[in-house]
């Protein structure tokens, strides 16, 4: 099932859209634009959540990573 939405555009823009009606499927273009915007928003929210989580992690003392890598290499 589909829903109908409506938007208002300036008359000049509507005239331009009407001129291109045979060349451009405006309904499909607008649906695709909305899909992309929703995906962009979702990605942005996930990124914000990940960054917030990372910033909440405790600091690792300087040199810890180097020691862990060295320990791992020496164990082989």
NORURKA-V272480 format. One record per backbone hydrogen bond with DSSP energy under -1.0 kcal/mol. NH is the residue of the N-H (numbers start at 1). CO is the residue of the C=O. If there is no record, write none. Layout:
NH CO
NH CO
This chain:
14 10
15 11
16 12
17 13
18 14
19 15
20 16
21 18
23 20
24 20
26 24
29 25
30 26
31 27
32 28
33 29
34 30
35 31
36 32
37 33
38 34
39 35
40 36
41 37
42 38
43 39
44 40
45 41
46 42
47 43
48 44
49 45
50 46
51 47
52 48
53 49
54 50
55 51
56 52
57 54
64 61
67 63
68 64
69 65
70 66
71 67
72 68
73 69
74 70
75 71
76 73
